[in-house]
Amino acid sequence: MTTAPPPISGAGPAAPLAPLARTAHGTVRGTYERGAAVFRGIPYAAPPVAAHRFRAPAPPEPWEGVRDAARFGPTAPKRPYAPPLDRLLPDPEVAGEDCLNLNVWTPHPARTGLPVLVWIHGGSLLHGSSAVPLYDGAAFARDGVVCVTVNYRLGMEGFGVFPDAPANRGLLDQLAALGWVRDNIAAFGGDPDRVTVCGESAGAISIAALLATDRARGLVRRAVLQSGAPSAVPLAAGRRTTELIAKRLGVAATARDLAAVDPAALLAAQTEVTAGGSPLTGGNSFQIVVDGELLVRDPAEALRDGSTSGVDLLLGSNTEEYRLWFVPSGLTERLSRTRLRLALWRFRVPGTTARTYRANRPGAAPGELLGALATDLLLRVPLNRLADSRKDAAGSTHFYEFGWPSPVLRLGACHGLEIGFVFDNLAGPDAVALAGEDAPQDLADAMHAAWVRFAETGDPGWPAWDASRPVMRFGPGAPRVVRAPREDERRGWAPYSP
């Protein structure tokens, strides 16, 4: 175990009004909230501005005295989600340059040697932050898990591809945060040898990429991939969005030229170029790239070839991921049969596979059929393949599916809906926005407890993956294990090579 500073003070009879913890860079003062000691906005790297803009993260400067850690630190430069998603996915913005910061929730009174869960948020590498209320880690602290939530650079700042700067800077930020956890989490009661890194959507994709790198070894004991499968693109393909934004700004697509652009103008151009797309429908976007340095090969190949050996994995997705993008935008109703046929041709969907999905969904609109196919193509099938590749590997593998349907706007079991259940935060405003006011607390109790057990032991409470393909289905109804759900549809993708 890594030697660490002394643990939190302030737990005894004469406790101060606020908890104190001494990190490698200085002492921080948090707050007591809901039975937890909470520390917000702790810098794990230097502000990525001036000489540090578009560069790999540098260590933070040490500070004298006690640093206030009662409020969230600055969020990475970003714009809100476009309507109508902005009403469903609140995305707070905290001004400031010191955006490479993290937050810690730990039990009060203080304990030691606790499992740690590090949350990496999603948002298509364009949105999101650790300040989203949904990611409040108090329930994890209540149940004996130290919860850490992380900010990292987004968009052009984090994932633009330049000839004169390192690629995948957002991933480098996440690695720096995990290094901070290794070196400092014992000061908050956590065990640096029992770190579970957990993320959803782009957060899960990021985690898969991290696990494919040599630099993550020793930083992660367990990992949870929620609604995100291993994915990356070649360097040249990843550069296209960077070039389009630079062209719109009238500058060369280099870190040197773009570093001179006003951040607000850069965000405006970034928003214009990436508007109109989604993870399922495509469009210009930022992607993790195989850069030959940090990431030397495709993460899907690396993970299937054993780069996660010795790491326990919990994998899964939601039954109707597509409905977050298709339903609010009206695409489920607008999509014609002709456009469906064109989409099937574009994605090279086998004809027999399309017929199976259609037969299993009598009366489904073309948009619903396309959404179900896209959900499985991009998420359920590659996650199944990853689980299959680990049948004989060191480290456990468990699979889940979240199926409780939200009544809000007919969103169903859509993308992101499970997060409020995992964090046991159903009463929060952003959870209510997606799940409504009467979401089942017993389902949140079960799902949250499974994540706690996994962080503690690597066993969330149901059979590990084997030839029978056991999947824990969280809703509708009581959680239950289902063997090989919708196997006829999954088998239809067997000859498919994306």
Secondary structure, 3 states (H helix, E strand, C coil): CCCCCCCCECCCCCCCCCCEEEECCEEEECEEECCEEEEEEEECCCCCCHHHCCCCCCCCCCCCCEEECCCCCCCCCCCCCCCCHHHHCCCCCCCCCCCCEEEEEEECCCCCCEEEEEEECCCCCCCCCCCCHHHCCHHHHHCCCEEEEECCCCHHHHHCCCCCCCCCHHHHHHHHHHHHHHHHHHHHCEEEEEEEEEEECHHHHHHHHHHCCHHHCCCCCEEEEECCCCCCEEHHHHHHHHHHHHHHHCCCCCHHHHHCCCHHHHHHHHHHHHCCCECCCECCCCCCEECCCCCCCCHHHHHHHHHCCCCEEEEEEECCCCHHHHCCCCHHHHCCHHHHHHHHHHCCCCHHHHHHHHHHCCCCCHHHHHHHHHHHHHHHHHHHHHHHHCCCCCCCEEEEEECCCECHHHCECCCCCCHHHHCCCCCCHHHHHHHCCCCCHHHHHHHHHHHHHHHHHCCCCCCCCCCCCEEEEECCCCCEEEECCCHHHHHCCCCCCC
